[in-house]
Amino acid sequence: MKKLILAVACAAVTGTSFAENLTTEQRIHVLESELQRLKQEISVQQSANIQLAQQQTQLNSELKSSAQKNINHLTENVDVYGILRLDGAVDFKDTTAARGRTSNQINKVPFDAISGERSDFTIAATRFGVDIKNLAGGEDVKAKLEADFWVDNGKGDGKLRIRHAYVSFDDWLLGQTWSLMSNMETMTESIDYTQFLGVSTSRLPQIRRDFNFNASNKLQLALEYASDRTSELPALTAKYIYKNQAILLMGQGFINEKRAEVNQQDIDKVSWGIGLGARYKFTPQQSVQANYYHVKGDQKFVSYTTQGSSSDGAAMGGDYSIDLNNNSLLMNEFDSLTFGYSHKLNDQWRGNIAASWMKFTDDNAYAKANITNNKQLTDHAINLIYTPRPYLDLGVEYHLGERESFEGKTADISRVNLSAQYKF
């Protein structure tokens, strides 16, 4: 190293100082001065290199710490979940000819179907979702996105369906989620993916406001988009819930304007409905549930209210029909009642029993104008669910029911539903 420095120093002074008439002592003095200058420059460069290395080490440490914080924030505030699900059904009596029979279709089972066993299986009820909290640093700002493949009665053709997609903050919710006319809080567990007759699982786009008075009382109000068979105004919905350790009581209601275009003019009429729900737990292992609806002029909020024609496949309006002679809407009206009993036998076995009834008003103008439509639906079901491993459920359920039209035709339902699902 010293030789290199001396060589550099010599080269630096050879063309100048050494070209002059200098004594040997003067020349040595010049070389020593150049040597000291070069040493100082090298020392400064070495110090700069050390400082740069220290800064790089600190930067790498900060980046690693920031990345770790981001990962921790992601794992703490983002929850990915889902259900891998296989559904099946075997019909022993009347059934639809088209696929999609894994769910109950009691409201449109054809009266003239050829009796005979048919089966169907699908994985379309498989779902996945993401729950996000602390959005933009706000502790009360949350979001949810959930989808499944249940399109066209679960025929399993791979199409994606959005179930939930919303943001909530400060007791407000914007997006799509459970309608306030749904009764998820008081429904009885079913193997059938579409749930029991008289249950509402509607998910609608909405703007919702929650009023949490205390731990036992809550009021919710919303504007919900019900369907394209309504006016330009969304439906106004409301739900009130009271709950304590043993009992849950619920009251619901909606009002909406129906609209149809006849002879290039709009015809409007108001639809409305109320709902009542209750659940009582005798013990942590046993409970009873009940739900009641009275609805006029709507087929969106409560399941199985769309009307099936007497021939297989077609669907008719369960909310209203049009009287072309008088340019008016004839509103359908119904009452539904569902009772259920649930019993958890142990950590691996549980079961449910349910009885459901839906009665359509048969003395109004709608009934007289649509004699092939449903007058009454009844369904009785019992199921058993086995959990051999955590998050894994295997279920079997038997249904016995009947569809009756205004003109007196009947169709019988006798079917077994099967399901296997893994939750993650």
Secondary structure, DSSP 8 states (H G I E B T S, - for coil): -HHHHHHHHHHHHHTTGGGS---HHHHHHHHHHHHHHHHHHHHHHHHHHHHHHHHHHHHHHHHHHHHHHHHHHHHHHEEEEEEEEEEEEEESS---SSS-TTS--TTT--TT-----EEEEE-TT-EEEEEEESGGG-TT-EEEEEEE---TTT------EEEEEEEEETTEEEEEEE-TT--TTT----SSTT--TT----EEEEEEEEEE-SSSEEEEEEEE---TTB-SS-EEEEEEEEE-SSEEEEEEEEEEEEEEEETTEEEEEEEEEEEEEEEEEEETTEEEEEEEEEEES-SSSSTT-SEE-SSSS-EE-SSEEEETTTTEEEE-EEEEEEEEEEEE-SSSEEEEEEEEEEEE-SSSHHHHH-TTSEEEEEEEEEEEEEEEETTEEEEEEEEEEEEEETTS-EEEEEEEEEEEEEE-
